[in-house]
Amino acid sequence: MHADIPSHALNRRHVLRAVGAGVAALGAPGLVFSQGDAPIRIGSLLPRQGPFALQGEATSLGIKIALQQAGNKVLGRPIELVAYDEPNPLGAQQNMQKLIQEDKVAAVIGGSNSAAGLAMASVAAQAKTPTIISAALAREITGKNCNRYVFRNNAPPPVYAKLLARQMLPLGKKWYFLVGAYAYGQEAYQMLKAELVAAGGQDLGMDAAAVGTTDFSSIILKIRQARPDVVMLGISGTDLAAFLKQYNEFGLRGKIPLGSLTVADEELWAQTGISGVMGKYWHFNNPANSPAEKALNEAVLKETKHPASASCAQGWVCMRMLLAAIAQEKSAEPAAIVRGLETVRPDGVPGYYRAWDHQFITRLVLAQVRDTITDKYDPVTVLNPSMKMADFEALYGTKEEIGCTMGPV
């Protein structure tokens, strides 16, 4: 979710229609949103290649299901989904500009990683186009770089770090860190170490791995030699899946506890030799899930024969919130969508956007891998189902801590 994606086929463009059949040409004339029967165009920017392609596919599925549940309409008007690739930050920026300038979208959903999310947010702010960053964790998106037209769906690293540290500190205060050599990894290290230091713990060492790393053997040998109480991870995508597999192959599964700041289900489902306690955006069998969330999972099961992933839930939440905002304000104009997103509370959606920084406040999941995995699609148990929304709200920080100052619409 949080690494630059290699640049391939920047000009490759995919257009999906939520209404009508097949693929639409991108050269269609711009639409005037005030026309009563004209489709409302919504843009999507998600990866179709690289380490996070599976998450991008799942997020797209969540968006599709939210549209289907709405009858592919809002305000009585059909919805047209225009979906482009998010190949890397530059490609995301270019495709964002195409969505706004050529396709005349009313709003955009996307941003699988911090670099791409920040690039999209910059364009959204300049163009004054409502944009929901679906997965990127970078604090700046709802912190110092916050903007009235930009909303963020996932939680930033400090929130996950606080949640995870509470579980891992009782296991021991000598930690070894493995993080990504990119923005998300460095921020994960800073936030997790801050929690460790505040508890009087000791940092035994840190390794930073480049995106796309496939061989972690030298790092695992260093971990074994350091003999930490806990190994804390700030890597993602195929990197995390590869590390978990090799950690098991080296015989360390269950011997030195693992904690991962975040995890995607696609990483958990990749193989069975996994272990650890991990932060998750959402989990399909969380006892706290609403009937609407359970209906999402049932829809995914029907279509894919496996449960809904957290990435799928992210797409579903973003689109549900966007459609509810348009319906509430009875308008697809940019300022109206912003006002709607700041105040709307759709039934069954597990959270809301905080008006003063546009951070989505939701009940995150702390998940522990089962000792014995019999179903690869259900490898974890939820450790915090009884946490209330007020408990989570306290983790997201105050205005002074966040440092967001937004101007008018």
FILOLO-910940 format. One record per residue: residue in one letter; x, y, z of N, C-alpha, C in turn. Coordinates in steps of 0.02 Angstrom, whole numbers, padded with zeros to 5 digits, always signed. Example, Ala and Ser with C-alpha at 12.3 -4.5 7.8 and 13.67 -1.06 7.14 Angstrom:
2
A+00660-00284+00390+00615-00225+00390+00660-00165+00390
S+00642-00112+00354+00684-00053+00357+00645+00002+00394
***
This chain:
409
M+00040-00060+00000+00000+00000+00000+00042+00063+00000
H+00106+00057+00015+00142+00119+00030+00211+00120+00000
A+00218+00102-00062+00282+00106-00094+00272+00128-00165
D+00323+00160-00193+00319+00180-00262+00313+00119-00306
I+00270+00122-00356+00259+00067-00401+00298+00079-00464
P+00335+00030-00491+00375+00040-00550+00334+00066-00608
S+00365+00106-00650+00330+00137-00706+00329+00091-00766
H+00270+00070-00786+00260+00030-00847+00196+00054-00880
A+00200+00064-00944+00140+00079-00983+00100+00136-00954
L+00133+00195-00949+00100+00253-00919+00038+00274-00959
N+00037+00258-01023-00019+00280-01064-00077+00231-01064
R-00067+00175-01030-00121+00125-01027-00179+00152-00987
R-00238+00153-01016-00296+00182-00982-00354+00133-00987
H-00386+00122-00930-00443+00077-00929-00504+00117-00906
V-00556+00110-00944-00618+00144-00926-00673+00093-00913
L-00699+00093-00853-00752+00046-00835-00816+00086-00825
R-00870+00060-00851-00935+00093-00840-00975+00053-00789
A-00999+00089-00738-01042+00057-00690-01113+00051-00718
V-01129+00093-00768-01193+00089-00801-01180+00079-00875
G-01218+00038-00908-01206+00025-00978-01159-00033-00986
A-01144-00051-01047-01104-00111-01059-01036-00092-01087
G-00987-00134-01068-00921-00131-01100-00879-00073-01079
V-00834-00056-01124-00782-00006-01111-00799+00057-01150
A-00792+00115-01118-00808+00178-01150-00745+00213-01173
A-00751+00252-01225-00693+00290-01250-00684+00351-01206
L-00620+00368-01193-00605+00424-01148-00613+00491-01182
G-00621+00492-01246-00625+00557-01281-00693+00587-01281
A-00740+00560-01242-00808+00587-01242-00809+00658-01217
P-00855+00700-01242-00859+00770-01220-00873+00775-01147
G-00850+00829-01116-00863+00841-01045-00937+00847-01031
L-00957+00826-00972-01027+00828-00954-01042+00888-00909
V-01100+00915-00917-01123+00969-00873-01163+00938-00817
F-01138+00944-00755-01167+00906-00700-01237+00930-00681
S-01257+00989-00703-01322+01014-00685-01378+00983-00727
Q-01361+00949-00782-01411+00919-00825-01446+00862-00788
G-01511+00863-00789-01549+00817-00748-01538+00744-00761
D-01530+00724-00824-01523+00653-00840-01451+00633-00857
A-01405+00681-00857-01337+00665-00877-01303+00622-00824
P-01262+00574-00846-01225+00533-00797-01179+00576-00753
I-01170+00553-00693-01120+00582-00648-01057+00540-00654
R-01003+00570-00675-00941+00533-00683-00900+00535-00619
I-00877+00477-00599-00833+00471-00540-00769+00437-00563
G-00712+00465-00545-00648+00438-00565-00619+00390-00515
S-00580+00342-00540-00545+00294-00497-00473+00289-00521
L-00426+00292-00474-00355+00285-00488-00327+00232-00442
L-00317+00171-00468-00293+00116-00427-00244+00073-00467
P-00195+00042-00433-00143+00005-00469-00169-00058-00503
R-00145-00069-00564-00162-00128-00602-00100-00170-00617
Q-00043-00150-00588+00020-00184-00599+00064-00173-00538
G+00117-00212-00531+00164-00202-00477+00143-00234-00411
P+00177-00217-00356+00167-00250-00291+00097-00245-00262
F+00059-00195-00284-00006-00183-00253-00064-00192-00302
A-00051-00229-00356-00103-00240-00405-00163-00277-00377
L-00150-00327-00333-00206-00365-00304-00249-00321-00259
Q-00216-00277-00221-00254-00231-00179-00295-00183-00221
G-00265-00161-00277-00302-00116-00322-00363-00150-00352
E-00356-00213-00371-00412-00252-00397-00467-00260-00345
A-00447-00273-00283-00496-00282-00229-00532-00217-00214
T-00495-00162-00213-00526-00096-00201-00577-00081-00256
S-00559-00097-00317-00605-00086-00373-00669-00127-00365
L-00662-00188-00339-00720-00230-00327-00766-00199-00274
G-00735-00172-00222-00775-00139-00170-00814-00080-00198
I-00782-00041-00241-00816+00015-00274-00874-00010-00315
K-00863-00063-00353-00915-00092-00397-00975-00115-00356
I-00962-00148-00299-01017-00174-00258-01057-00116-00228
A-01023-00064-00206-01059-00006-00179-01104+00025-00232
L-01080+00028-00294-01121+00055-00348-01181+00009-00362
Q-01169-00056-00363-01224-00103-00375-01277-00097-00321
Q-01255-00091-00259-01302-00085-00203-01344-00021-00208
A-01316+00030-00241-01352+00093-00250-01393+00093-00315
G-01395+00038-00349-01431+00035-00412-01396+00073-00468
N-01331+00086-00459-01291+00123-00508-01320+00192-00522
K-01353+00221-00472-01382+00288-00480-01375+00327-00416
V-01375+00393-00423-01380+00438-00366-01417+00500-00392
L-01463+00526-00352-01506+00582-00372-01546+00564-00435
G-01559+00500-00446-01595+00479-00505-01555+00479-00569
R-01490+00493-00564-01447+00497-00623-01399+00438-00624
P-01385+00412-00683-01338+00356-00688-01267+00377-00669
I-01229+00330-00644-01159+00342-00625-01113+00309-00676
E-01065+00347-00698-01015+00320-00745-00947+00321-00710
L-00918+00262-00701-00853+00256-00668-00798+00256-00720
V-00751+00303-00715-00695+00308-00761-00632+00288-00722
A-00604+00231-00740-00549+00202-00700-00484+00200-00739
Y-00432+00230-00710-00365+00229-00740-00317+00192-00693
D-00260+00175-00722-00206+00143-00684-00171+00195-00640
E-00143+00170-00585-00100+00211-00541-00031+00178-00542
P+00009+00189-00595+00072+00152-00604+00128+00175-00558
N+00130+00239-00543+00181+00269-00500+00159+00340-00484
P+00194+00377-00443+00171+00445-00425+00161+00491-00485
L+00208+00490-00532+00201+00532-00591+00142+00511-00634
G+00135+00445-00643+00078+00420-00681+00012+00436-00647
A+00011+00431-00581-00050+00448-00544-00068+00521-00553
Q-00017+00564-00552-00029+00636-00561-00055+00650-00631
Q-00026+00619-00681-00047+00630-00750-00118+00604-00761
N-00133+00545-00736-00200+00517-00745-00252+00555-00704
M-00232+00582-00648-00277+00625-00609-00296+00687-00650
Q-00247+00716-00682-00261+00775-00724-00307+00757-00782
K-00299+00697-00811-00343+00675-00865-00414+00668-00840
L-00422+00637-00782-00489+00629-00754-00525+00695-00745
I-00488+00745-00722-00518+00810-00707-00528+00851-00770
Q-00476+00856-00812-00478+00901-00869-00514+00872-00929
E-00505+00807-00943-00534+00776-01002-00601+00742-00988
D-00604+00706-00932-00663+00666-00918-00714+00703-00874
K-00694+00760-00847-00740+00803-00809-00775+00765-00753
V-00736+00727-00713-00766+00689-00659-00788+00735-00602
A-00838+00713-00565-00862+00752-00508-00818+00741-00447
A-00786+00682-00442-00744+00665-00385-00699+00607-00404
V-00649+00594-00363-00601+00541-00377-00590+00499-00314
I-00581+00433-00324-00562+00387-00271-00499+00352-00292
G-00449+00346-00248-00388+00310-00264-00330+00330-00219
G-00271+00306-00236-00212+00320-00196-00193+00262-00153
S-00160+00211-00182-00144+00150-00145-00083+00156-00101
N-00042+00206-00113+00020+00215-00074+00032+00288-00062
S+00077+00303-00016+00085+00372+00007+00110+00419-00049
A+00159+00396-00089+00185+00440-00141+00132+00457-00192
A+00095+00407-00215+00042+00419-00263-00014+00460-00232
G-00031+00445-00169-00084+00481-00135-00068+00555-00128
L-00006+00571-00111+00014+00641-00105+00012+00676-00173
A+00032+00641-00226+00030+00670-00293-00042+00685-00314
M-00086+00638-00301-00157+00648-00317-00187+00705-00277
A-00169+00708-00212-00196+00760-00169-00175+00829-00192
S-00114+00835-00217-00090+00899-00241-00131+00924-00301
V-00145+00878-00348-00186+00896-00406-00257+00912-00384
A-00285+00873-00339-00353+00884-00315-00360+00952-00283
A-00311+00971-00243-00314+01036-00209-00312+01094-00259
Q-00269+01087-00309-00262+01141-00358-00325+01147-00402
A-00353+01089-00420-00411+01088-00464-00477+01095-00427
K-00475+01091-00361-00535+01093-00319-00584+01038-00339
T-00557+00977-00343-00597+00918-00359-00599+00873-00298
P-00658+00859-00271-00661+00815-00211-00628+00748-00225
T-00583+00728-00181-00544+00667-00190-00538+00630-00124
I-00551+00565-00127-00543+00522-00068-00483+00477-00080
I-00431+00486-00039-00371+00444-00042-00387+00380-00005
S-00389+00325-00041-00418+00263-00014-00374+00225+00035
A-00308+00222+00022-00266+00178+00063-00202+00210+00089
A-00178+00263+00059-00114+00293+00078-00115+00315+00151
L-00058+00305+00186-00054+00320+00258-00018+00384+00275
A+00017+00416+00228+00059+00474+00244+00022+00525+00286
R+00053+00545+00341+00021+00592+00387+00005+00658+00354
E+00047+00680+00306+00038+00746+00276-00030+00754+00242
I-00059+00699+00218-00121+00704+00180-00176+00737+00221
T-00180+00720+00284-00228+00753+00328-00193+00793+00383
G-00128+00806+00373-00089+00846+00420-00070+00912+00390
K-00005+00924+00383+00018+00989+00360-00002+01005+00288
N-00015+00953+00247-00036+00964+00177-00112+00957+00168
C-00149+00958+00222-00221+00947+00216-00254+01001+00173
N-00310+00983+00143-00345+01028+00098-00419+01014+00100
R-00459+01065+00090-00531+01058+00096-00560+01008+00046
Y-00526+00996-00009-00553+00952-00061-00525+00881-00056
V-00482+00867-00007-00450+00802-00001-00471+00768+00064
F-00492+00705+00057-00513+00664+00114-00470+00601+00114
R-00457+00574+00174-00417+00513+00179-00456+00458+00215
N-00455+00398+00184-00494+00343+00209-00457+00300+00261
N-00394+00284+00248-00355+00242+00293-00329+00284+00352
A-00305+00251+00403-00277+00286+00461-00202+00297+00450
P-00174+00351+00477-00102+00364+00471-00062+00320+00520
P+00003+00314+00509+00045+00269+00551+00039+00280+00627
P+00034+00342+00653+00031+00349+00726-00028+00311+00757
V-00084+00307+00721-00143+00273+00748-00130+00198+00753
Y-00105+00169+00699-00089+00098+00699-00033+00083+00750
A+00015+00128+00756+00071+00117+00803+00046+00114+00875
K+00002+00159+00894-00025+00158+00962-00064+00094+00975
L-00104+00074+00926-00145+00014+00934-00101-00048+00941
L-00049-00053+00898-00006-00112+00898+00039-00114+00959
A+00065-00056+00979+00112-00055+01036+00079-00079+01100
R+00016-00064+01110-00019-00086+01170-00019-00162+01175
Q-00021-00196+01118-00023-00268+01118+00047-00299+01124
M+00097-00265+01095+00164-00295+01090+00209-00279+01149
L+00201-00223+01182+00246-00204+01237+00245-00254+01294
P+00187-00283+01312+00188-00333+01366+00229-00395+01349
L+00245-00406+01285+00285-00464+01265+00360-00452+01274
G+00379-00390+01284+00450-00373+01293+00466-00305+01264
K+00518-00274+01290+00534-00205+01270+00600-00199+01232
K+00624-00255+01206+00683-00253+01162+00659-00270+01091
W+00657-00219+01048+00627-00228+00982+00680-00222+00927
Y+00670-00260+00874+00709-00253+00813+00661-00233+00758
F+00682-00186+00715+00637-00158+00664+00659-00177+00594
L+00611-00196+00553+00621-00204+00481+00568-00162+00447
V+00590-00111+00409+00543-00065+00378+00562-00055+00305
G+00517-00025+00267+00530-00010+00197+00574+00051+00189
A+00616+00050+00138+00660+00107+00123+00621+00158+00080
Y+00564+00177+00106+00521+00226+00072+00479+00260+00125
A+00438+00307+00105+00404+00351+00153+00366+00313+00207
Y+00325+00265+00187+00285+00229+00235+00329+00193+00286
G+00382+00159+00263+00426+00123+00308+00461+00167+00358
Q+00486+00224+00334+00521+00269+00379+00474+00298+00432
E+00414+00314+00410+00365+00341+00458+00343+00287+00508
A+00336+00226+00483+00319+00170+00527+00372+00162+00581
Y+00435+00166+00562+00490+00159+00610+00487+00215+00662
Q+00478+00276+00639+00476+00333+00686+00420+00325+00736
M+00361+00306+00713+00303+00302+00757+00308+00244+00806
L+00330+00186+00780+00337+00128+00824+00393+00138+00875
K+00448+00166+00854+00503+00179+00901+00482+00229+00954
A+00442+00278+00935+00419+00327+00984+00378+00293+01039
E+00336+00245+01020+00298+00208+01070+00344+00166+01114
L+00395+00137+01085+00443+00096+01122+00482+00138+01172
V+00508+00194+01149+00548+00238+01192+00505+00265+01250
A+00444+00284+01234+00399+00310+01286+00386+00259+01341
A+00391+00194+01323+00380+00140+01372+00445+00118+01404
G+00500+00152+01389+00564+00134+01419+00597+00075+01387
G+00581+00062+01323+00609+00005+01288+00674+00019+01253
Q+00701-00032+01219+00767-00027+01186+00761-00047+01113
D+00789-00005+01070+00792-00017+00998+00856-00057+00984
L+00849-00121+00965+00907-00164+00953+00934-00158+00883
G+00900-00124+00839+00924-00117+00771+00868-00107+00722
M+00886-00081+00662+00837-00068+00610+00867-00082+00542
D+00831-00118+00500+00850-00128+00431+00795-00099+00387
A+00816-00068+00331+00769-00039+00283+00776-00077+00217
A+00722-00105+00193+00722-00145+00132+00690-00106+00075
A+00721-00110+00017+00693-00076-00042+00630-00112-00065
V+00586-00075-00098+00525-00105-00124+00545-00158-00176
G+00511-00215-00173+00526-00269-00219+00578-00318-00194
T+00599-00310-00130+00648-00357-00102+00618-00427-00099
T+00657-00476-00122+00633-00546-00122+00672-00591-00075
D+00733-00570-00057+00775-00612-00013+00790-00574+00052
F+00761-00599+00107+00770-00567+00172+00816-00609+00217
S+00852-00657+00189+00890-00704+00230+00942-00669+00272
S+00978-00620+00245+01030-00587+00284+01000-00548+00342
I+00942-00518+00331+00909-00480+00384+00883-00528+00437
I+00856-00584+00417+00831-00632+00466+00887-00660+00509
L+00946-00670+00479+01004-00692+00518+01024-00640+00569
K+01020-00576+00551+01035-00522+00598+00985-00521+00655
I+00922-00533+00638+00870-00536+00690+00884-00593+00738
R+00901-00650+00711+00915-00708+00754+00973-00693+00801
Q+01025-00659+00775+01083-00644+00816+01067-00592+00870
A+01023-00544+00854+01006-00490+00901+00963-00515+00959
R+00926-00569+00948+00882-00598+00999+00834-00548+01030
P+00795-00514+00989+00747-00466+01017+00688-00501+01049
D+00652-00463+01091+00589-00489+01118+00535-00490+01064
V+00539-00440+01019+00487-00431+00968+00521-00404+00905
V+00497-00426+00847+00516-00396+00783+00457-00355+00758
M+00469-00292+00743+00416-00247+00720+00427-00230+00647
L+00374-00236+00607+00378-00230+00535+00341-00168+00509
G+00373-00136+00461+00342-00080+00426+00353-00088+00351
I+00338-00148+00325+00343-00162+00254+00274-00185+00229
S+00265-00187+00164+00198-00202+00139+00201-00235+00071
G+00143-00252+00044+00139-00281-00022+00174-00348-00025
T+00203-00362-00084+00238-00425-00093+00299-00431-00048
D+00327-00374-00025+00384-00376+00021+00365-00410+00086
L+00308-00392+00113+00285-00421+00176+00270-00496+00167
A+00237-00513+00112+00222-00583+00100+00285-00625+00096
A+00337-00599+00061+00400-00635+00054+00436-00643+00121
F+00435-00590+00161+00468-00594+00227+00434-00645+00272
L+00368-00644+00275+00332-00691+00319+00347-00763+00298
K+00351-00775+00234+00366-00842+00210+00436-00864+00232
Q+00486-00820+00223+00555-00838+00240+00565-00842+00316
Y+00529-00800+00353+00533-00803+00426+00512-00872+00451
N+00460-00898+00421+00437-00965+00438+00489-01018+00417
E+00517-01010+00357+00566-01058+00332+00629-01061+00375
F+00646-01005+00407+00704-01003+00452+00687-01031+00521
G+00626-01052+00532+00607-01082+00595+00593-01033+00651
L+00581-00969+00634+00570-00918+00686+00496-00906+00700
R+00452-00935+00659+00380-00927+00671+00362-00955+00740
G+00333-00912+00782+00314-00931+00849+00369-00927+00901
K+00431-00914+00879+00487-00910+00927+00503-00837+00945
I+00506-00794+00895+00514-00722+00908+00451-00689+00881
P+00410-00660+00925+00346-00632+00903+00356-00576+00851
L+00309-00573+00804+00308-00521+00753+00250-00474+00764
G+00263-00410+00751+00210-00361+00749+00216-00322+00684
S+00162-00315+00646+00164-00277+00584+00117-00218+00589
L+00143-00158+00573+00102-00098+00580+00036-00105+00543
T+00039-00129+00480-00021-00142+00442-00012-00206+00401
V-00067-00232+00377-00065-00289+00332-00127-00287+00288
A-00119-00310+00226-00176-00320+00181-00192-00394+00178
D-00255-00410+00169-00274-00480+00166-00240-00516+00109
E-00228-00482+00054-00193-00513-00002-00124-00538+00018
E-00092-00505+00065-00027-00528+00091-00036-00588+00137
L-00089-00588+00177-00102-00644+00222-00122-00707+00184
W-00158-00698+00130-00183-00754+00092-00130-00786+00047
A-00072-00753+00041-00021-00777-00007+00008-00844+00012
Q+00013-00860+00077+00040-00924+00099+00018-00937+00171
T+00030-00997+00196+00004-01016+00262+00057-01011+00318
G+00121-01006+00302+00172-01003+00353+00182-00934+00382
I+00129-00905+00408+00132-00836+00432+00123-00834+00507
S+00141-00779+00537+00132-00769+00609+00131-00695+00624
G+00110-00679+00685+00114-00609+00705+00048-00578+00725
V+00054-00517+00752-00002-00474+00768+00002-00414+00721
M-00054-00397+00690-00052-00349+00636-00111-00300+00639
G-00096-00238+00620-00149-00189+00614-00185-00198+00547
K-00251-00194+00549-00291-00201+00487-00344-00146+00485
Y-00358-00124+00424-00411-00075+00415-00480-00104+00432
W-00489-00168+00415-00556-00199+00421-00547-00274+00416
H-00595-00311+00445-00592-00384+00439-00662-00411+00429
F-00669-00458+00384-00735-00480+00362-00775-00514+00418
N-00742-00547+00466-00780-00580+00518-00771-00548+00586
N-00759-00483+00586-00756-00446+00649-00826-00447+00681
P-00832-00470+00743-00899-00472+00774-00933-00404+00778
A-00894-00350+00772-00924-00283+00776-00952-00259+00709
N-00945-00298+00656-00969-00275+00590-01044-00265+00589
S-01065-00214+00552-01136-00197+00544-01168-00243+00492
P-01235-00246+00489-01268-00284+00437-01247-00264+00366
A-01234-00199+00356-01212-00176+00290-01143-00204+00273
E-01099-00208+00322-01032-00237+00310-01037-00311+00297
K-01082-00345+00331-01093-00416+00319-01122-00427+00249
A-01164-00381+00227-01192-00386+00159-01137-00376+00107
L-01089-00332+00121-01032-00325+00076-00995-00391+00069
N-00982-00423+00126-00946-00486+00124-00984-00539+00085
E-01050-00541+00095-01090-00590+00059-01088-00577-00017
A-01088-00514-00036-01084-00498-00108-01018-00519-00138
V-00964-00510-00100-00898-00530-00124-00893-00606-00127
L-00918-00641-00077-00919-00714-00078-00955-00740-00139
K-01011-00710-00156-01051-00732-00213-01012-00723-00278
E-00974-00669-00282-00939-00653-00345-00871-00687-00351
T-00835-00695-00295-00766-00719-00299-00754-00785-00265
K-00803-00809-00225-00796-00871-00187-00747-00865-00129
H-00727-00805-00111-00687-00794-00051-00710-00731-00016
P-00693-00721+00048-00718-00664+00086-00693-00597+00058
A-00725-00545+00080-00703-00477+00063-00639-00461+00100
S-00591-00431+00065-00529-00410+00097-00537-00339+00124
A-00488-00318+00165-00488-00250+00190-00484-00199+00133
S-00446-00215+00081-00441-00170+00023-00508-00163-00011
C-00546-00217-00015-00613-00215-00044-00658-00170-00001
A-00652-00176+00064-00692-00134+00109-00674-00060+00100
Q-00610-00045+00088-00591+00024+00078-00627+00054+00017
G-00628+00017-00038-00663+00043-00097-00737+00051-00084
W-00767+00003-00050-00838+00006-00033-00854+00066+00011
V-00813+00077+00062-00825+00134+00107-00819+00200+00070
C-00767+00207+00030-00756+00270-00007-00816+00286-00051
M-00840+00236-00089-00896+00249-00134-00960+00259-00096
R-00971+00221-00043-01032+00231-00002-01034+00302+00026
M-00977+00326+00051-00975+00393+00079-00986+00446+00025
L-00957+00436-00033-00964+00484-00087-01036+00488-00112
L-01067+00431-00123-01136+00431-00146-01183+00461-00094
A-01170+00445-00030-01212+00473+00024-01205+00549+00027
A-01144+00574+00016-01133+00646+00017-01171+00681-00039
I-01168+00653-00099-01204+00681-00156-01279+00680-00144
A-01303+00624-00118-01375+00618-00105-01398+00667-00051
Q-01358+00674+00001-01377+00720+00055-01381+00792+00032
E-01332+00812-00009-01330+00882-00031-01371+00894-00094
K-01396+00838-00124-01436+00843-00186-01398+00879-00241
S-01333+00866-00244-01291+00900-00293-01225+00863-00303
A-01199+00864-00365-01133+00836-00379-01083+00892-00392
E-01099+00953-00372-01052+01007-00378-00996+00999-00326
P-00935+01019-00340-00878+01007-00296-00889+01031-00224
A-00910+01092-00215-00918+01119-00147-00972+01081-00109
A-01024+01060-00144-01078+01023-00111-01053+00954-00089
I-01013+00921-00131-00986+00856-00112-00941+00862-00051
V-00901+00914-00048-00857+00925+00010-00899+00933+00073
R-00950+00976+00070-00993+00986+00129-01027+00921+00149
G-01048+00882+00100-01081+00820+00115-01034+00770+00148
L-00973+00763+00123-00925+00716+00152-00907+00736+00224
E-00909+00800+00238-00891+00823+00305-00946+00807+00357
T-01006+00794+00335-01061+00787+00382-01101+00722+00376
V-01095+00686+00320-01139+00630+00308-01122+00571+00353
R-01172+00533+00373-01163+00474+00415-01206+00417+00388
P-01186+00384+00334-01228+00332+00305-01236+00272+00351
D-01295+00243+00352-01308+00184+00393-01262+00127+00373
G-01232+00096+00424-01192+00036+00412-01120+00048+00393
V-01101+00110+00376-01031+00125+00360-00994+00137+00426
P-00939+00102+00438-00907+00104+00504-00862+00164+00516
G-00890+00224+00511-00849+00282+00526-00875+00346+00494
Y-00836+00399+00499-00855+00464+00472-00792+00505+00460
Y-00799+00556+00417-00743+00601+00405-00745+00658+00456
R-00688+00666+00490-00683+00720+00539-00679+00786+00501
A-00723+00833+00518-00732+00893+00477-00670+00937+00474
W-00630+00939+00527-00575+00987+00528-00511+00963+00496
D-00506+00898+00480-00446+00875+00443-00462+00822+00390
H-00526+00802+00385-00549+00755+00333-00519+00686+00341
Q-00499+00669+00402-00477+00601+00417-00537+00557+00431
F-00540+00498+00400-00594+00451+00414-00580+00418+00481
I-00626+00426+00527-00621+00397+00594-00659+00331+00593
T-00624+00276+00603-00656+00211+00599-00626+00164+00651
R-00659+00108+00662-00635+00059+00711-00588+00009+00676
L-00525+00022+00684-00474-00021+00654-00472-00089+00690
V-00440-00137+00658-00436-00205+00684-00365-00222+00704
L-00357-00252+00761-00294-00282+00781-00304-00358+00775
A-00265-00389+00731-00277-00459+00714-00216-00501+00732
Q-00228-00561+00757-00174-00607+00774-00182-00670+00731
V-00125-00690+00700-00126-00751+00659-00138-00811+00704
R-00181-00856+00682-00197-00915+00720-00136-00962+00723
D-00131-00999+00778-00077-01048+00784-00082-01101+00730
T-00143-01122+00715-00155-01171+00663-00204-01141+00613
I-00182-01137+00550-00224-01108+00497-00254-01164+00456
T-00319-01169+00458-00354-01221+00419-00388-01192+00357
D-00398-01127+00356-00429-01092+00299-00386-01032+00283
K-00355-01031+00225-00309-00977+00208-00343-00909+00205
Y-00409-00909+00194-00446-00846+00191-00468-00822+00260
D-00456-00861+00312-00475-00842+00380-00418-00859+00428
P-00359-00828+00417-00300-00847+00457-00292-00809+00522
V-00335-00761+00537-00325-00719+00596-00388-00716+00639
T-00376-00699+00703-00431-00683+00748-00427-00610+00767
V-00484-00579+00779-00486-00508+00797-00477-00502+00873
L-00427-00462+00893-00410-00455+00964-00449-00400+00999
N-00477-00353+00960-00508-00294+00991-00580-00282+00970
P-00623-00333+00966-00691-00321+00943-00733-00279+00990
S-00712-00275+01053-00753-00238+01102-00735-00164+01107
M-00683-00142+01071-00666-00071+01072-00723-00029+01043
K-00739+00026+01076-00793+00069+01054-00764+00125+01009
M-00809+00158+00972-00787+00212+00928-00751+00267+00967
A-00774+00281+01028-00741+00332+01069-00669+00313+01085
D-00656+00248+01093-00588+00225+01106-00543+00238+01046
F-00570+00228+00986-00531+00240+00926-00521+00314+00913
E-00573+00353+00927-00568+00425+00916-00509+00455+00953
A-00496+00428+01013-00441+00453+01054-00372+00438+01022
L-00369+00388+00979-00305+00370+00948-00286+00415+00890
Y-00335+00449+00861-00323+00486+00799-00291+00555+00808
G-00285+00578+00870-00248+00639+00882-00291+00702+00885
T-00264+00753+00916-00298+00817+00924-00278+00865+00868
K-00312+00922+00864-00295+00973+00814-00222+00995+00821
E-00200+01002+00883-00131+01024+00895-00082+00972+00871
E-00097+00908+00881-00052+00854+00860-00052+00845+00784
I-00109+00855+00753-00115+00843+00680-00085+00900+00639
G-00097+00961+00660-00068+01018+00624-00101+01035+00558
C-00165+01022+00553-00202+01036+00491-00237+01103+00496
T-00229+01144+00444-00266+01207+00439-00294+01211+00369
M-00360+01207+00364-00393+01208+00298-00428+01274+00285
G-00428+01294+00223-00463+01355+00204-00534+01341+00185
P-00570+01391+00160-00640+01382+00140-00646+01341+00076
V-00707+01320+00061-00719+01283-00001-00709+01328-00061
***
